[in-house]
């Protein structure tokens, strides 16, 4: 592997690790953003519509109100909805990718990234040497670089 490829791979791994460490924060973010959205737009349904040839549009409909929605609140609601959708994509992508790992690999991801344990703490909890945990990390990242390619490429 060339130096440039190693550097690119290292950056992608750092991004994946960042997403894994922030997994719980993204879940909390979805809940708080949804509460804000519910507060400013009660009984409003926002949906994303992708039409061929466009980058997609958001449609807001109300089941109870028949009047025009204030443009400022509407724009804020759309921004909140976009953030919720982006966070949900990250959460779902991680959930799918991690579910495809074997049991030991999943436990490693949970301990090391979700629970933010050190390599030493992780090795003790899993009952393996630190060297084995480093090798396991390499193995897990090889898999996640493929399954989380879109996240690894950056925002």
NUVEXBA-479092 format. One record per residue: residue in one letter; x, y, z of N, C-alpha, C in turn. Coordinates in pm, whole numbers, plus 32768, in hexadecimal, padded with zeros to 4 digits. Example, Ala and Ser with C-alpha at 12.3 -4.5 7.8 and 13.67 -1.06 7.14 Angstrom:
% NUVEXBA-479092
a85277DC7830C84CE7E3E830C85287EB6830C s85057F1F82C485577F9682CA850A80038313 
//
This chain:
% NUVEXBA-479092
x80557F8A80008000800080008059807C8000 x803B80DA7FAB808C81537FA2806E81AF8018 x80CB820D802F80BD826B809F803B82BB8093 x801B82E9801A7FA2833780057F2682E58028 x7F24826680007EB3820E801F7EA981F680B5 x7F1A81E580F97F1A81D081897EE5824A81D2 x7F0C82C081A37EDD833C81E07E46834C81CD x7E17832E81557D88833781377D3A82D4818E x7D6D825A81987D2D81F381EA7D2A821E827D x7D98825582AE7D9F8282833A7D3782EF8355 x7D26834C82F87CC383B783077C35837E8308 x7C1D831C82B17B9982DF82AB7B7A8292832C x7BDE824E83617BCC820683E07BAE82688450 x7BF482D884537BDA833E84BA7B4A837184B3 x7B18838384377A8D83B184277A2B8348845B x7A4382CA843779EB825F846679EE825884FE x7A65825F85387A70825B85C97A2582D08609 x7A2B834385CC79E483B885FF794D839F85FE x791983698590788A834B8588786382E285F0 x78B6827C86017898821486647897824C86F1 x78F682A3871178FB82E087967883833B87B0 x78508378874777E183D6875677588395873F x77568313873076DA82CA8713766B82EE8776 x768682E587F776228304885D75F983978855 x765783EE88387638847C882B75DA849687B6 x75ED844F87477591845C86D57504843086FC x74F983C58749747583968774743183FE87CD x747D84398829744884A2887F7423851C882A x7477853A87C8745C85AA876E73D8859B8725 x73BB852386F6733B850B86B172C78528870E x72D184F9878A7264850F87EA725085A48807 x72BE85ED881F72B0867B8841728286CE87C8 x72B586AD8753728886F486DA71F486DA86C0 x71C9865E86D5713C863D86C170E4868A8724 x7112869987A070C686E7880370BA877987D7 x712887B087A37123883A877270C2884686FD x70C987E686A2707087E7862E6FDE87DB865A x6FC4878186B86F3B877186EB6F0987F0872E x6F63883987716F3C88B387B66F1689228754 x6F68893686ED6F4C89A586926EE589828628 x6ED38901860F6E7688D885A76E1F886485D9 x6DC8887B863B6D75880C866D6D1687DB8600 x6D01875985FD6CA6871A859C6CCC8731850B x6D4C874284F36D7E8757846B6DCB86DB8441 x6DB886B583C56E048645838E6E5F867B8322 x6EE0866083316F40868982CB6F73860C8286 x6F7B861282026FAD859E81B8700D85CE814C x70638572812570C8859080C0709D854C8040 x709C85977FD3707185607F5470E285727EEF x710C85027EB5717685057E50713784F37DC8 x714385597D75710E85557CEE718485497C8F x717784F17C2D71E484DB7BCF720F85607B90 x729185787B8F72C785F27B5772D486647BBB x72AE864A7C3872BB86B27C9F730C867A7D13 x733386D37D6D737C86A77DE3731C86867E54 x729A868F7E3B7236866D7EA071FC86E87EE1 x718186DD7F10713F874C7F5370F587187FCD x70E1876F802D7093874E80A2700687828090 x6FA5873180B66F19875980B26EE7875B8141 x6EA287C581646E6887CE81EA6DD287CE81DA x6D91877582276D00877282256CCE877382B5 x6C5987A982C56C1E87B0834A6B96876B8344 x6B7B871683A56AFA86D383AA6A92872683F5 x6AC0878884406A6187D584906A5788688466 x6AC588A2843C6AC1893084186AB0893E8381 x6A5C899A83596A4489B382CC6A798A3B82A1 x6AC98A7B82F36AFC8AFF82D36B8E8AF582AB x6BBF8B5C826D6C4C8B5D82416CA78B6082BB x6D118B1282B36D738B0A83206DD38B7F8312 x6DF18BBC83826E508C2A83826ED28BFD8342 x6F088C4D82E56F7E8C2682976FF98C1082EE x700A8C60835570818C5083AA707A8BCB83F4 x70068BAD842F6FF78B2E847670018AB98415 x6FCB8ACC839D6FD18A63833870628A448313 x70B28AAC8300713F8A9982DD71898A548350 x716E8A8083CA71AD8A438440718589B0844B x71068995843270D5890A8439711A88B483D0 x712C88E9835A7171889D82F2720288818318 x724388E4835372CE88D0837F72D5886483EB x72788869844A7274880384B3725B87798476 x71FC8773841971DB86F483D9725386BD838B x729B87138346731286E882FC737B86B0835B x738F86F283CD73F086C0843173C486398468 x7344862B8485731085AB84B7732A853D8450 x730C855A83D3732084F6836A73B484D1835B x740B85358361749B851C835574CC84C683C9 x74A184E7844274C8849884B87492840984AE x741583FC848073DB8377847174268323840B x7454836183A174A38318833D752582E6837C x7566833983CA75E28311840E75C6829E846F x755F82AC84C1753C82458524751C81C184DE x74C681C78478749E814D84317514810D83E9 x756B815F83B075E1812A836B763B80DF83CC x7651811A844076A380D984A7765F805884D7 x75DC805E84F275947FE8851F75A27F7484BC x758F7F8F843D75987F2783D676277EF283CD x76887F4C83C877147F2283BA77417ECE8431 x771F7EF984A9774A7EB1852177017E2A852D x76847E25850076397DA7850876787D3A84B0 x76C47D62844D77057D0183F3778A7CCF842A x77B97D09849678357CDA84D578177C5E8528 x78807C0E854278697B9B859A785E7BCA862B x783C7B6F8685781E7B95871078947BDA8755 x790C7BA7874679827BE48785799B7C70874D x798C7C7F86CB79A07D02868B79387D6686BC x78BC7D3B86C678527D9486FA786E7DBD878A x78997D5F87DB78B87D7E8867792D7DE0886F x79907DCE88177A017E2B881079CF7EB887F1 x797C7EC6878A79477F49876378F97F8787D7 x78A77F36881978587F69888978B27F9C88FA x79147F4B8921796B7F72899079C57FE7896B x7A087FDB88FA7A6E803C88D47A3380C388AB x79C980C2885F7996813F882779168171886B x78B4811B887A7836814888B6784B8167894B x788F810B899178A9811E8A21792B81698A3C x7974818989D479EF81D989D97A5B81A28A37 x7A6D811F8A337AD580DE8A847B5C80EC8A3D x7BC780E88A8A7C4D80E98A507C6A805E8A16 x7CD6805589C97CFF7FD389937D1B7F738A06 x7D5F7FA48A6E7D807F508AE27D007F1E8B26 x7CA07F768B3D7C227F4E8B7D7BD67EEB8B25 x7BD67F058AA37B917EAD8A457BD17E238A45 x7C567E1E8A467C9B7D9D8A447C7C7D4C8AC2 x7C757D8F8B347C557D4B8BB27BC67D158BAE x7B667D698B847ADA7D3E8B817AC27CCC8B1E x7B0B7CCD8AAC7AF97C638A497B4F7BE98A66 x7BB47BFB8ABD7C097B8C8AE17C747B6B8A79 x7CA07BD08A317D097BBF89CB7D7B7C2089E8 x7DEF7C0489AC7E617C5E89BB7E467CE0896E x7E8E7D4989947E807DC8894C7EA77DB888BA x7F0C7D68889E7F377D4F88147EC47D1287C4 x7E807CB188027E0E7C7387BE7D9F7CDA87A5 x7D897D3388047D227D9B87F57D477DFB8784 x7DC87E1E87787DF37E7287077DD97E2B8683 x7DF67DA9867D7DDA7D5B86047D447D5485E9 x7CF67D4486527C647D4286457C327DC88611 x7C687E3486457C447EBA86167C5E7EC78580 x7CD27E9885547CF67E9D84C67C917E4E8472 x7C6E7DD984A37C0D7D83845E7B847DC68456 x7B597E0084C57AD77E4484CA7AD77EBC846B x7B417F0A846D7B487F8084187B4B7F5B8384 x7B8C7EEC83627B897EBD82D67AF97EA782A9 x7AAA7E6B82FE7A1D7E5182DC79CC7ED282D9 x79E07F27833E79927FA3834679B7800782D9 x7A33800182A97A5A8058823A7A08803981BD x79E07FBD81B0798C7F97813F78FA7FB9815A x78C67F8C81CD78377F9C81E97810802C820B x786D807C823C78508108825C789C816681FF x78AF813C818578FE8189812478CE821B8118 x784C822C810F781682B48101783A830D8176 x783482D781EF78598325826778EF833D826B x793C82D8824279CE82E182487A03834B81E7 x79B98366817E79E483C6811979D88456814A x798C846981B3797F84F181EC78FC853081C9 x78E1859E820D786385E781F97872864D818E 
//
